[in-house]
Amino acid sequence: MSDSDCLLISVMYVYEHRGKSYRQLLQCALKVSRDSVPHDVLEHPMEPENLDRLHELLPEHVRSLGPIVDVQNIFEIHDTTTTSQKAG
């Protein structure tokens, strides 16, 4: 069993273009060590105080886009940038 949880975090990006306001849902996968946050944050991620904590963990370029609007647990995050295997 893993010592971390994988989350798919959705943020609402609101922007203006040519005088019109647009909204776009953007998602970021986040792997969180269970030891790095209180248990309640992962058990109840949509509680306001827990959303604030998860928002702090996002990379700055994602965090600056907008508020978290949804959090889902996902099975795994597979990072292919760290493997030396090449697709054949």
Sequence and secondary structure as in RCSB ss.txt:
>XXXX:A:sequence
MSDSDCLLISVMYVYEHRGKSYRQLLQCALKVSRDSVPHDVLEHPMEPENLDRLHELLPEHVRSLGPIVDVQNIF
EIHDTTTTSQKAG
>XXXX:A:secstr
  SEEEEEEEEEEEEEETTEEEEEEEEEEEEEETTTS HHHHHSTTSHHHHHHHHHHS HHHHTT  EEEEEEES
    GGG      
